[in-house]
Amino acid sequence: MDEGVFGLTNEYSVVGPVGSRGLGSSGLLRNGGRLDLDVPDHPVYATPECGSVSDLVVYEKAGERILEGLLADADDVSVFKGSADPSGGSYGCQEDYLLARHGEFGRLADILIPFLVTRQLICGAGAVTRTSRGTVFCLSRPSDVRITRSRPLIRTRDEPRAAAAGLRRLRVIVSEPNMSETTTLLKAGATDLVLRMAAAGAVLPDLALASPVQAIGEVSRDLTGRSRLLLANGRQLSALDIQREYLDKAKNFTEVRGTDPIGTRLLGLWERALDAIGAGNLDAIAREIDWVIKYQLIERYRAAHGLSLSAPRVAQADLAYHDIRRGRGLYYQLERDGEVDRTTRDIDIFEAKTVPPSPGRYRQAG
């Protein structure tokens, strides 16, 4: 897992009277990332480009700490890392991967899109969502579906330096920010494995979806992963089925090519997540998969206070899970209590605020 180039761009929501204190100025950061403050209530942090998924998680978390530090004296301000703000506005996350320029983009899209549509089963951030049929808990926030009607799920970018090296950037648009370090590791690592398989010409089954945008919503609303999705060839498979196809191919691929401890960890988590969801045993992944962590937190809160899913206090808890300020965010309360697993150390995150990733190049994902 140490041969790729990875980047994440997260848009945050700042709620509260920032006023004259401001957030500073936009620009290149000492760690090689970038902070865009052109819209003060929606700052954007792009990690530097990292040479491993483990580094990516560290530098993504460093962005949270940078923003938290800028508002250290603003006790009445909250900063959320989710895919919607309190007013319902949508925002989110983009992922970047560096690829070889050779190969047909159409084939890459056919291979990658079914994976991206169904990976919310293992990488979703979770959301309490109001629908015409009532309030439900979804794997991912459905606002992402509306975005994809006017924006592509993936796209490529040609940049002079990358093109000269025979490379191009793949940007994944259909993504959302995660609080869980283990989920971020799985999200980027599993996507990288699928891209490697495509680049290597691995033979994968025809999983092209008849309507990817429609399928995103269908997958999001099904916590069991068992609802059938219509494929372009007329077959029907569930999100669990599709993810298992990718996992099986990834395991075969790494058996031949080899992997490292990080790759072994993410493959193990990928398999355990699918097995747990398939068996309805969410407790088995309740420390590692974002939507499960959040879902169980919400359910415990509802049970303790006798609340319906549509109660305003549940909506507040849903949002507070994504507050990056460690003294008030519900995810960070779980982390302090030792109830979630991690892939990083606080000392590494602290260092990553000012030190670029190895080998020390100031390369930017955004």
C-alpha positions as CSV (number, residue, x, y, z in Angstrom):
1,M,0.0,0.0,0.0
2,D,3.0,2.3,-0.1
3,E,3.3,2.9,-3.8
4,G,0.4,5.2,-4.5
5,V,-0.2,8.9,-4.2
6,F,-3.3,9.9,-2.2
7,G,-5.0,13.2,-1.4
8,L,-8.2,14.2,0.3
9,T,-10.1,17.5,0.2
10,N,-12.7,18.2,2.9
11,E,-15.1,21.1,3.2
12,Y,-16.1,22.1,6.7
13,S,-19.0,24.0,8.1
14,V,-18.3,26.8,10.7
15,V,-21.3,27.7,12.8
16,G,-21.2,30.6,15.1
17,P,-20.1,34.3,15.3
18,V,-16.5,34.1,13.9
19,G,-16.7,37.9,13.4
20,S,-13.5,40.0,13.3
21,R,-11.4,37.1,14.7
22,G,-11.5,35.5,11.3
23,L,-9.7,32.3,10.3
24,G,-6.6,33.8,8.9
25,S,-5.8,33.8,5.2
26,S,-5.9,31.2,2.4
27,G,-2.8,29.6,1.1
28,L,-0.2,26.9,1.2
29,L,0.4,25.4,4.6
30,R,3.7,24.4,6.1
31,N,2.7,20.7,5.9
32,G,2.3,21.0,2.1
33,G,-1.5,21.1,2.3
34,R,-3.7,24.0,1.4
35,L,-6.4,25.9,3.4
36,D,-9.0,27.8,1.4
37,L,-10.9,30.4,3.4
38,D,-12.6,32.3,0.6
39,V,-15.9,31.4,2.1
40,P,-15.4,31.8,5.8
41,D,-18.2,29.6,7.0
42,H,-17.1,26.8,4.7
43,P,-13.3,26.5,4.9
44,V,-11.7,23.8,2.6
45,Y,-8.6,21.8,3.6
46,A,-6.7,19.8,1.1
47,T,-4.1,17.4,2.4
48,P,-0.6,17.3,0.8
49,E,-0.3,14.3,-1.5
50,C,0.7,11.3,0.6
51,G,2.6,8.2,-0.4
52,S,0.5,5.8,1.7
53,V,-3.0,5.5,3.0
54,S,-1.7,5.6,6.6
55,D,0.0,8.9,6.0
56,L,-3.2,10.2,4.3
57,V,-5.2,9.5,7.5
58,V,-2.7,11.4,9.6
59,Y,-2.7,14.4,7.4
60,E,-6.4,14.4,7.0
61,K,-6.7,14.6,10.8
62,A,-4.0,17.3,10.9
63,G,-6.4,19.4,8.9
64,E,-9.0,19.1,11.7
65,R,-6.4,20.2,14.3
66,I,-5.3,23.2,12.2
67,L,-8.9,24.4,12.0
68,E,-9.5,23.7,15.6
69,G,-6.4,25.7,16.5
70,L,-7.5,28.7,14.4
71,L,-10.7,28.9,16.5
72,A,-9.1,28.1,19.9
73,D,-10.5,31.2,21.5
74,A,-13.9,31.1,19.9
75,D,-15.8,29.0,22.5
76,D,-19.2,29.8,20.8
77,V,-18.1,28.4,17.4
78,S,-18.5,24.8,16.2
79,V,-16.8,23.3,13.2
80,F,-18.5,20.3,11.5
81,K,-16.9,17.7,9.2
82,G,-19.9,16.1,7.5
83,S,-21.9,16.3,4.3
84,A,-24.5,18.9,5.3
85,D,-24.6,21.9,7.6
86,P,-27.4,22.8,10.1
87,S,-29.3,24.8,7.4
88,G,-29.3,21.8,5.1
89,G,-26.7,23.0,2.7
90,S,-24.6,20.2,1.1
91,Y,-20.9,20.0,0.9
92,G,-18.4,17.2,1.4
93,C,-15.2,15.5,0.3
94,Q,-13.1,14.7,-2.7
95,E,-10.5,12.0,-3.1
96,D,-7.5,12.2,-5.4
97,Y,-5.4,9.3,-6.8
98,L,-2.5,9.5,-9.2
99,L,-2.7,7.1,-12.1
100,A,-0.7,6.1,-15.2
101,R,-2.0,7.9,-18.3
102,H,-2.2,4.7,-20.3
103,G,-5.4,2.8,-20.4
104,E,-8.9,3.7,-21.5
105,F,-10.9,6.0,-19.1
106,G,-14.2,4.4,-20.1
107,R,-13.0,0.9,-18.9
108,L,-11.7,2.4,-15.7
109,A,-15.1,4.1,-15.1
110,D,-17.0,0.8,-15.7
111,I,-14.8,-0.9,-13.2
112,L,-14.7,1.8,-10.5
113,I,-18.3,3.2,-10.5
114,P,-20.1,0.1,-9.2
115,F,-17.5,-0.1,-6.4
116,L,-17.9,3.6,-5.5
117,V,-21.7,3.3,-5.5
118,T,-21.7,0.3,-3.2
119,R,-18.7,1.2,-0.9
120,Q,-21.0,3.4,1.2
121,L,-22.0,0.1,2.8
122,I,-18.5,-0.1,4.4
123,C,-17.4,3.6,4.3
124,G,-20.6,5.6,4.8
125,A,-20.6,8.4,7.4
126,G,-24.2,7.8,8.4
127,A,-27.1,10.3,8.5
128,V,-30.5,10.8,10.1
129,T,-32.6,11.8,7.1
130,R,-36.1,13.1,6.7
131,T,-38.0,11.6,3.8
132,S,-41.6,11.7,2.5
133,R,-42.1,8.4,4.4
134,G,-40.7,9.6,7.6
135,T,-37.3,9.9,9.3
136,V,-34.8,7.2,8.6
137,F,-31.1,6.4,9.2
138,C,-29.1,6.2,6.0
139,L,-25.6,4.9,5.3
140,S,-24.8,8.2,3.6
141,R,-26.5,11.6,3.3
142,P,-28.8,11.5,0.3
143,S,-27.8,15.1,-0.7
144,D,-24.9,13.4,-2.4
145,V,-27.3,11.9,-4.9
146,R,-28.6,15.4,-5.9
147,I,-25.0,16.6,-6.4
148,T,-24.2,13.7,-8.8
149,R,-27.1,14.7,-11.1
150,S,-25.2,17.7,-12.2
151,R,-21.6,16.6,-11.5
152,P,-19.8,13.4,-12.5
153,L,-19.1,10.7,-10.0
154,I,-15.4,10.7,-11.0
155,R,-13.3,12.8,-13.4
156,T,-9.6,13.1,-14.4
157,R,-7.3,16.1,-14.4
158,D,-4.3,16.6,-16.6
159,E,-1.6,18.7,-15.0
160,P,1.7,19.7,-16.8
161,R,4.1,18.0,-14.3
162,A,2.0,14.9,-14.0
163,A,1.5,14.6,-17.8
164,A,5.2,14.9,-18.3
165,A,5.7,12.0,-16.0
166,G,3.1,9.9,-17.8
167,L,0.5,10.4,-15.0
168,R,-2.9,11.9,-14.5
169,R,-5.0,12.6,-11.4
170,L,-8.3,10.8,-10.8
171,R,-10.7,12.7,-8.6
172,V,-13.5,10.9,-6.9
173,I,-16.5,13.3,-6.4
174,V,-19.0,10.8,-4.9
175,S,-17.4,10.8,-1.4
176,E,-18.1,12.2,2.0
177,P,-16.0,13.1,5.0
178,N,-15.5,10.4,7.7
179,M,-14.7,10.9,11.4
180,S,-13.4,7.4,11.9
181,E,-9.7,6.9,11.1
182,T,-10.2,3.2,10.3
183,T,-13.0,4.0,7.9
184,T,-10.9,6.6,6.1
185,L,-8.1,4.1,5.8
186,L,-10.5,1.5,4.4
187,K,-12.1,4.0,2.0
188,A,-8.9,5.1,0.4
189,G,-7.1,1.8,0.6
190,A,-9.8,-0.3,-0.9
191,T,-10.3,2.3,-3.7
192,D,-6.6,2.2,-4.4
193,L,-6.7,-1.6,-4.7
194,V,-9.5,-1.4,-7.2
195,L,-7.6,1.2,-9.2
196,R,-4.5,-1.0,-9.2
197,M,-6.4,-4.0,-10.4
198,A,-7.8,-1.9,-13.2
199,A,-4.4,-0.6,-14.2
200,A,-3.0,-4.1,-14.1
201,G,-5.7,-5.3,-16.5
202,A,-7.2,-7.7,-14.0
203,V,-10.3,-9.5,-15.2
204,L,-13.3,-8.3,-13.3
205,P,-16.9,-9.4,-13.7
206,D,-19.3,-7.1,-15.5
207,L,-20.9,-5.1,-12.7
208,A,-21.8,-1.9,-14.6
209,L,-25.0,-0.5,-13.1
210,A,-28.1,0.4,-15.2
211,S,-28.5,3.7,-13.3
212,P,-25.6,4.6,-10.9
213,V,-27.1,7.8,-9.6
214,Q,-30.4,6.0,-8.7
215,A,-28.4,3.1,-7.2
216,I,-26.6,5.5,-4.8
217,G,-29.8,6.4,-3.1
218,E,-31.0,2.8,-3.1
219,V,-27.8,1.6,-1.4
220,S,-27.9,4.5,1.1
221,R,-31.3,3.6,2.4
222,D,-30.6,-0.1,3.0
223,L,-28.6,-0.8,6.1
224,T,-28.6,-4.5,5.3
225,G,-27.0,-4.2,1.9
226,R,-29.4,-6.9,0.5
227,S,-31.6,-4.8,-1.7
228,R,-31.2,-5.8,-5.4
229,L,-29.6,-3.3,-7.8
230,L,-30.3,-3.5,-11.6
231,L,-27.1,-4.0,-13.6
232,A,-26.7,-2.8,-17.2
233,N,-26.7,-6.4,-18.5
234,G,-30.1,-7.1,-16.8
235,R,-28.8,-9.0,-13.8
236,Q,-29.6,-8.0,-10.3
237,L,-27.1,-8.1,-7.4
238,S,-27.1,-6.6,-3.9
239,A,-24.5,-4.1,-2.6
240,L,-23.2,-6.9,-0.5
241,D,-22.8,-9.1,-3.6
242,I,-21.0,-6.4,-5.5
243,Q,-18.6,-5.6,-2.7
244,R,-17.8,-9.2,-2.2
245,E,-16.9,-9.5,-5.8
246,Y,-14.4,-6.7,-5.5
247,L,-13.0,-8.0,-2.2
248,D,-12.5,-11.5,-3.6
249,K,-10.6,-10.1,-6.6
250,A,-8.6,-7.8,-4.3
251,K,-7.5,-10.7,-2.1
252,N,-6.5,-12.7,-5.2
253,F,-4.6,-9.7,-6.5
254,T,-2.6,-9.2,-3.3
255,E,-1.9,-12.9,-2.9
256,V,0.0,-12.7,-6.2
257,R,1.5,-9.2,-5.9
258,G,2.0,-9.1,-2.1
259,T,1.0,-6.6,0.4
260,D,2.2,-4.9,3.7
261,P,0.7,-4.8,7.2
262,I,-1.6,-1.8,6.3
263,G,-2.9,-3.7,3.2
264,T,-3.5,-6.8,5.4
265,R,-5.3,-4.7,7.9
266,L,-7.7,-3.0,5.4
267,L,-8.4,-6.3,3.6
268,G,-9.3,-7.9,7.0
269,L,-11.5,-4.9,7.9
270,W,-13.2,-5.0,4.5
271,E,-14.0,-8.7,4.9
272,R,-15.2,-8.4,8.5
273,A,-17.4,-5.4,7.6
274,L,-19.2,-7.3,4.8
275,D,-19.5,-10.4,7.0
276,A,-20.9,-8.4,9.9
277,I,-23.4,-6.5,7.8
278,G,-24.5,-9.7,6.0
279,A,-25.0,-11.5,9.4
280,G,-26.7,-8.5,11.0
281,N,-24.0,-8.4,13.7
282,L,-23.1,-4.7,13.7
283,D,-21.4,-5.1,17.1
284,A,-18.5,-6.8,15.3
285,I,-17.6,-3.5,13.5
286,A,-19.0,-1.0,16.0
287,R,-15.5,0.4,16.7
288,E,-14.3,0.8,13.1
289,I,-17.0,1.6,10.6
290,D,-18.3,5.2,10.7
291,W,-21.9,4.7,10.0
292,V,-22.2,1.8,12.5
293,I,-20.4,3.9,15.2
294,K,-22.9,6.7,14.6
295,Y,-25.9,4.5,14.3
296,Q,-25.3,2.7,17.6
297,L,-24.6,6.1,19.3
298,I,-27.9,7.5,18.0
299,E,-29.8,4.3,19.1
300,R,-28.3,4.4,22.6
301,Y,-29.2,8.1,22.9
302,R,-32.8,7.5,21.7
303,A,-33.2,4.5,24.1
304,A,-31.9,6.5,27.1
305,H,-34.2,9.4,26.5
306,G,-37.2,7.8,24.9
307,L,-36.9,9.7,21.7
308,S,-38.2,9.0,18.2
309,L,-35.8,9.2,15.3
310,S,-37.5,12.4,14.2
311,A,-37.0,14.2,17.5
312,P,-35.0,17.5,17.3
313,R,-32.6,16.3,19.9
314,V,-31.7,13.4,17.7
315,A,-31.0,15.7,14.8
316,Q,-28.7,17.7,17.1
317,A,-26.9,14.6,18.1
318,D,-26.6,13.6,14.5
319,L,-24.8,16.9,13.7
320,A,-22.8,16.9,16.9
321,Y,-21.1,13.6,16.0
322,H,-19.3,15.6,13.3
323,D,-18.0,18.4,15.4
324,I,-14.2,18.4,15.2
325,R,-13.7,20.4,18.4
326,R,-12.6,17.7,20.7
327,G,-14.2,19.2,23.8
328,R,-17.7,18.9,22.4
329,G,-17.8,16.6,19.4
330,L,-19.6,13.3,20.1
331,Y,-17.1,11.3,18.0
332,Y,-14.3,12.6,20.0
333,Q,-16.2,11.8,23.2
334,L,-16.2,8.2,22.1
335,E,-12.5,8.4,21.2
336,R,-11.7,9.7,24.7
337,D,-13.7,6.9,26.2
338,G,-11.7,4.3,24.2
339,E,-14.8,3.2,22.3
340,V,-13.4,3.5,18.7
341,D,-10.3,2.1,17.1
342,R,-7.6,4.3,15.6
343,T,-4.8,4.1,13.0
344,T,-2.8,7.2,14.1
345,R,-1.1,8.7,17.1
346,D,-1.8,12.2,18.4
347,I,1.9,13.0,18.3
348,D,2.0,12.1,14.6
349,I,-1.0,14.3,13.9
350,F,0.6,17.2,15.8
351,E,3.8,16.8,13.7
352,A,1.8,16.6,10.5
353,K,0.4,20.1,11.1
354,T,3.7,21.6,10.1
355,V,5.9,18.9,8.6
356,P,5.3,17.6,5.0
357,P,4.9,13.9,4.4
358,S,7.9,11.9,3.4
359,P,9.9,12.4,1.2
360,G,9.2,16.0,2.1
361,R,7.8,17.4,-1.2
362,Y,5.3,20.2,-1.1
363,R,2.8,18.4,-3.3
364,Q,-0.9,19.3,-3.1
365,A,-4.0,17.2,-3.6
366,G,-6.3,20.1,-4.3
